Amino acid sequence: MKKFLLATAASALIAGSAGAEDIKLGISLGFTGPLESMAPGMQNGAELAIKEVSDSGLLLDGSTVSAVTGDSTCIDAAAATATVERLITAEGVRGIIGGMCSGETIASLENVARPNGVVMISPSATSPALSDMEDDGLFFRTSPSDARQGEVMAQIMQERGIQSAAITYTNNDYGKGLADSFQAAFEAAGGTVTTNAAHDDGKADYSAEVAALAAAGGDALVVVGYVDQGGSGVVRAALDTGAFETFVFPDGMVGSALEANFGTEINGSFGQNPAAEGEGRETFLSMAEEAGFDGTSAYSAEAYDAAALILLAMAKAGTHDPATYKDSIMDVANEPGEQILPGQLARALEIINEGGDVDYVGATNVELIGAGESAGTYREIQITDGAIEVVGYR
């Protein structure tokens, strides 16, 4: 009964109407929790696209767009569900940029967004489990699945001569999904995984976990964790005990907090996170700098693209009703059409309003495949002189 009432309320809120109005978009991110240092950059990215479209005056008869934020906490499924419920039923948002972490995204989609028929585009939820979920065509993501990240990480390690590794992963959907994906790819390439063990976030001491990892051994320690939580705790304990000298960092660990927490202590360690190269990314970085934030922060560009896709799909469909515009997201994301980069959203709206097609390239070389999956590009990083250095793209 509760879900029926929510769906009824949301239907009343999201019904399209003629004429200009203020369209609300929700931003559900972990402003507290294990990735809180990344959330502001993601919010800034999404709001940059929202402002660009709103200022153009070209969306749906001159409608404006405003952002409504909510804290998903990244790891508390109940809190994330309550946040998304508020955004949909109380605030009346027509789409959501989010969630941020995989587990809370799954919960929000299953419990609230899908029952209420509201589109979600996540900039950063990467669990392979999201690829196969029943979503009624409402869920998309601008970051690639960890099924691909596992393959990329294994390739980088092989090229760097790492033949054996221990894995520690945060004990949730994201952690286990990426750890298992990496292990399968690494072993298929001839590498050896000495142990694949979970760690819990929120602990003050990770010496017991590190002792077990050290006993298993390996040329490197793969830390599938959160930089503001247990992932950094494990690295600190490993450094303090001399258990490992080389660390491999996937996306949840690649943030400014990594430099702040460890600096030169982790020189020579390396990893990867989703990010594109080329004109779209460079334009986005310049726009971000002008707007007063760091566009290189993790998933900021993906958040810009998530917001842009929602708004361009609304224009293509001629309505802010997600039941209708969800079918236009793949259309605006892919060929055919004029390619659209950051800063060109007004041009995209002009083309759409004239009946033309756009191919949204955006800040991350957007290409959606399958059921709304990002094909994805990764940047390879290493720690040099205590700072994150980009050494290539894959």
C-alpha positions in Angstrom: 0.0 0.0 0.0 2.8 2.4 0.8 4.5 2.0 -2.5 1.1 2.5 -4.3 0.6 5.7 -2.4 4.1 6.9 -3.2 3.6 6.1 -6.9 0.3 8.0 -7.0 1.8 11.0 -5.3 4.8 11.0 -7.6 2.6 10.7 -10.7 0.8 13.8 -9.8 4.1 15.7 -9.2 5.8 14.6 -12.4 3.0 15.1 -14.9 4.1 17.4 -17.7 2.4 20.6 -18.5 2.5 23.2 -21.2 4.4 26.5 -20.8 7.5 27.5 -18.9 8.0 26.4 -15.3 10.8 25.6 -12.9 11.9 22.0 -13.3 13.6 20.4 -10.3 16.4 17.8 -10.6 17.5 15.9 -7.6 21.2 15.3 -6.7 21.6 12.3 -4.3 25.2 12.0 -3.2 27.2 10.9 -0.2 27.8 14.3 1.4 28.7 12.4 4.5 30.3 8.9 4.6 33.2 7.2 3.1 33.5 9.3 -0.1 32.4 12.6 1.3 35.5 14.4 0.0 34.4 13.5 -3.6 30.7 14.7 -3.3 31.2 18.5 -3.6 33.0 18.1 -6.9 30.3 15.9 -8.2 27.6 18.3 -7.1 29.4 21.2 -8.7 29.7 19.3 -12.0 26.0 18.5 -12.1 25.0 22.1 -11.1 27.3 23.5 -13.8 25.2 21.6 -16.5 21.9 22.6 -14.8 22.9 26.3 -14.8 24.0 26.1 -18.4 20.7 24.8 -19.6 18.6 27.0 -17.3 20.4 30.1 -18.4 19.9 29.3 -22.1 16.1 29.7 -21.8 15.7 27.1 -24.5 14.4 24.1 -22.5 10.6 23.3 -22.8 9.2 26.7 -23.6 11.8 28.6 -21.6 11.6 26.6 -18.4 14.2 27.1 -15.8 16.0 24.3 -13.9 16.9 24.1 -10.2 18.8 21.5 -8.2 17.6 19.9 -5.0 20.3 18.0 -3.1 20.1 15.1 -0.7 22.6 13.1 1.3 22.7 9.4 0.4 25.5 8.8 2.9 27.0 6.5 0.3 26.7 3.4 2.5 23.4 3.5 4.4 20.7 2.1 2.2 17.8 3.2 4.5 19.1 6.8 4.6 19.6 6.9 0.8 16.1 5.5 0.2 14.6 8.1 2.6 16.5 10.8 0.8 15.4 9.8 -2.7 11.8 9.4 -1.4 11.9 13.0 -0.1 13.3 14.3 -3.4 10.6 12.6 -5.4 7.5 12.9 -3.3 8.1 16.1 -1.3 10.3 18.1 -3.7 8.8 16.8 -7.0 12.1 16.3 -8.9 11.7 15.1 -12.5 15.0 13.1 -12.5 17.9 12.3 -10.2 21.7 12.5 -10.6 22.7 9.7 -8.3 23.2 7.6 -6.3 26.9 7.7 -5.6 27.8 4.2 -4.2 26.5 1.0 -5.6 24.6 -0.5 -2.7 22.6 2.6 -1.9 21.9 3.2 -5.6 20.5 -0.3 -5.9 18.3 0.3 -2.8 17.1 3.7 -4.0 16.3 2.4 -7.5 14.4 -0.7 -6.2 12.5 0.9 -3.4 11.7 4.4 -4.6 12.7 5.5 -8.1 11.4 2.5 -10.0 8.1 2.3 -8.2 7.6 6.0 -8.8 8.8 5.9 -12.4 11.6 8.4 -12.0 14.9 8.4 -14.0 18.2 8.0 -12.2 21.6 8.6 -13.9 24.5 7.7 -11.6 27.8 9.3 -12.1 29.7 6.8 -10.0 27.8 3.6 -9.0 29.9 0.9 -10.8 28.8 -2.5 -9.5 28.2 -5.1 -12.2 25.0 -6.0 -10.4 23.4 -2.8 -11.7 23.8 -4.1 -15.3 21.2 -6.8 -14.8 18.7 -5.1 -12.5 15.0 -4.8 -13.5 14.8 -1.0 -13.9 11.9 -0.4 -16.4 14.3 1.6 -18.5 14.8 4.2 -15.8 18.4 3.7 -14.7 21.6 4.8 -16.6 25.1 5.5 -15.6 27.9 7.7 -17.0 30.7 5.7 -15.4 31.5 2.2 -16.7 30.8 -1.1 -14.9 33.5 -2.6 -12.7 33.5 -5.6 -14.9 35.6 -3.4 -17.2 37.6 -1.8 -14.4 38.7 -5.2 -13.2 40.1 -6.0 -16.7 41.8 -2.6 -17.0 43.4 -3.0 -13.5 44.7 -6.4 -14.3 46.2 -5.2 -17.6 48.0 -2.3 -15.9 49.4 -4.6 -13.2 50.7 -7.1 -15.7 52.4 -4.4 -17.7 54.1 -3.1 -14.5 55.4 -6.6 -13.7 53.1 -7.3 -10.8 52.6 -11.1 -10.9 51.0 -11.7 -7.5 48.7 -9.6 -5.3 46.6 -9.6 -2.2 43.2 -8.0 -2.3 41.3 -6.2 0.4 37.8 -4.9 -0.4 35.1 -2.9 1.4 32.4 -5.3 2.5 29.6 -4.2 0.2 28.3 -4.6 -3.4 30.9 -2.3 -4.9 33.8 -3.8 -3.1 33.0 -7.5 -3.7 31.9 -6.9 -7.3 35.2 -5.1 -8.3 37.4 -7.5 -6.2 35.9 -10.6 -7.9 36.0 -8.9 -11.4 39.7 -8.1 -10.9 40.6 -11.5 -9.6 39.0 -13.2 -12.5 40.8 -11.0 -15.0 44.2 -11.1 -13.2 44.2 -14.9 -12.9 43.1 -15.3 -16.6 46.2 -13.2 -17.5 48.4 -15.5 -15.5 48.6 -13.6 -12.2 48.2 -15.0 -8.7 45.8 -13.7 -6.1 47.1 -14.7 -2.7 44.0 -13.7 -0.8 40.7 -11.9 -1.4 39.4 -10.7 1.9 36.8 -8.2 3.0 37.3 -5.3 5.5 34.6 -3.3 7.3 34.5 0.4 7.3 34.4 2.5 10.4 37.1 0.7 12.4 39.8 2.5 14.3 42.4 -0.3 13.9 43.1 -2.5 10.8 46.2 -4.2 12.1 44.5 -7.7 12.3 43.3 -7.4 8.6 46.7 -6.3 7.5 48.5 -9.1 9.4 46.4 -11.6 7.5 47.1 -9.9 4.2 50.8 -9.8 4.9 50.8 -13.5 5.8 49.3 -14.3 2.4 51.9 -12.0 0.7 52.1 -10.7 -2.8 54.0 -8.1 -4.9 51.3 -5.5 -4.2 48.1 -4.9 -2.2 45.0 -4.1 -4.2 42.8 -1.8 -2.0 39.2 -1.9 -3.2 37.9 0.6 -0.6 36.9 4.1 0.2 39.5 6.8 0.6 37.7 8.5 3.4 37.1 5.3 5.3 38.5 1.8 5.7 40.6 1.8 2.5 42.8 4.5 4.0 42.8 2.7 7.3 44.2 -0.4 5.7 46.8 1.5 3.8 47.9 3.3 7.0 48.2 0.0 8.9 50.2 -1.6 6.1 52.6 1.3 5.9 53.1 1.4 9.7 53.9 -2.3 9.8 55.9 -2.5 6.6 53.5 -5.1 5.3 53.4 -3.8 1.7 55.3 -1.2 -0.2 53.2 -1.0 -3.4 49.5 -0.4 -3.4 47.0 -0.5 -6.3 44.2 1.9 -6.1 40.9 1.6 -8.0 38.4 4.4 -8.4 37.1 4.6 -4.8 40.6 5.4 -3.6 41.6 7.9 -6.3 40.9 11.3 -4.8 42.6 14.3 -3.2 42.3 12.7 0.2 44.8 10.0 -1.0 47.5 12.7 -1.4 46.5 14.4 1.9 46.6 11.1 3.9 49.8 9.6 2.6 51.8 11.9 0.4 55.2 10.5 -0.5 54.7 7.4 1.6 53.0 5.8 -1.3 55.3 7.0 -4.1 55.3 4.4 -6.9 51.9 3.1 -6.2 49.3 3.3 -9.0 45.8 2.7 -10.1 43.0 3.9 -12.3 39.6 5.7 -12.3 37.1 6.6 -15.0 38.0 9.7 -16.9 38.3 10.7 -20.5 40.8 12.7 -22.5 40.3 15.1 -25.4 38.6 18.3 -26.2 35.5 17.6 -24.2 37.4 17.0 -21.0 39.7 20.0 -21.5 36.7 22.3 -22.1 35.0 21.0 -19.0 38.1 21.6 -16.9 38.3 25.2 -18.1 34.6 25.7 -17.4 35.0 24.2 -13.9 38.0 26.5 -13.2 36.0 29.5 -14.2 33.2 28.4 -12.0 35.5 28.1 -9.0 35.9 24.3 -8.5 38.4 21.6 -9.5 37.0 19.7 -12.5 39.6 16.9 -12.1 38.0 15.7 -8.9 36.7 12.2 -9.2 33.4 11.8 -11.1 32.8 15.6 -11.4 32.8 15.3 -15.2 30.5 12.2 -15.1 28.0 14.2 -12.9 28.0 17.1 -15.5 27.2 14.5 -18.2 24.5 12.9 -16.1 22.6 16.2 -15.6 23.1 17.1 -19.3 21.7 13.8 -20.6 18.6 14.2 -18.5 17.9 17.7 -19.7 18.6 17.1 -23.3 16.4 14.0 -23.2 13.6 16.1 -21.8 14.0 18.5 -24.7 14.1 15.7 -27.2 10.9 14.2 -25.8 9.2 17.5 -25.4 8.3 16.8 -21.8 9.8 16.5 -18.3 7.8 13.4 -17.6 10.4 10.6 -17.0 8.0 8.0 -18.3 8.4 9.6 -21.7 11.8 11.2 -21.8 13.6 8.0 -20.5 13.2 6.7 -24.0 15.2 9.7 -25.5 18.3 9.4 -23.3 20.0 6.8 -25.6 19.0 8.9 -28.6 20.7 12.1 -27.4 23.7 10.2 -26.0 24.7 8.4 -29.2 24.9 8.9 -33.0 23.5 10.1 -35.3 23.6 13.9 -34.8 25.9 16.9 -34.3 28.5 16.2 -31.6 28.0 18.2 -28.4 30.7 19.1 -25.9 30.5 20.9 -22.5 29.5 24.5 -23.0 27.4 23.7 -26.0 24.2 22.7 -24.3 22.4 25.7 -25.7 23.5 24.7 -29.2 22.2 21.2 -28.5 18.8 22.6 -27.4 18.6 24.8 -30.5 19.2 21.7 -32.7 16.6 19.6 -30.8 14.0 22.4 -30.9 14.4 22.6 -34.7 13.8 18.9 -35.0 17.4 17.8 -35.4 19.6 15.2 -33.7 22.5 15.5 -31.3 25.3 13.1 -30.3 26.2 14.1 -26.8 30.0 13.6 -26.3 30.2 15.7 -23.2 33.1 15.7 -20.7 33.7 12.0 -20.7 33.3 10.9 -24.3 29.8 9.6 -23.6 28.6 6.5 -25.4 25.8 4.5 -23.9 25.7 0.8 -24.7 23.4 -2.1 -23.7 20.7 -1.0 -21.2 22.2 2.5 -20.6 25.7 1.4 -19.7 28.7 3.7 -20.3 31.3 2.2 -22.6 33.9 3.9 -20.5 37.4 5.3 -20.6 39.9 5.0 -17.7 42.9 7.2 -16.8 45.9 5.4 -15.3 47.5 7.2 -12.4 50.6 6.8 -10.3 51.8 8.6 -7.1 54.8 10.7 -7.9 56.4 13.0 -5.3 53.3 12.5 -3.2 50.8 13.6 -5.8 48.5 11.9 -8.3 50.0 12.0 -11.7 48.1 10.9 -14.9 50.2 8.7 -17.0 47.8 7.5 -19.7 44.3 6.6 -20.8 42.7 3.2 -21.6 
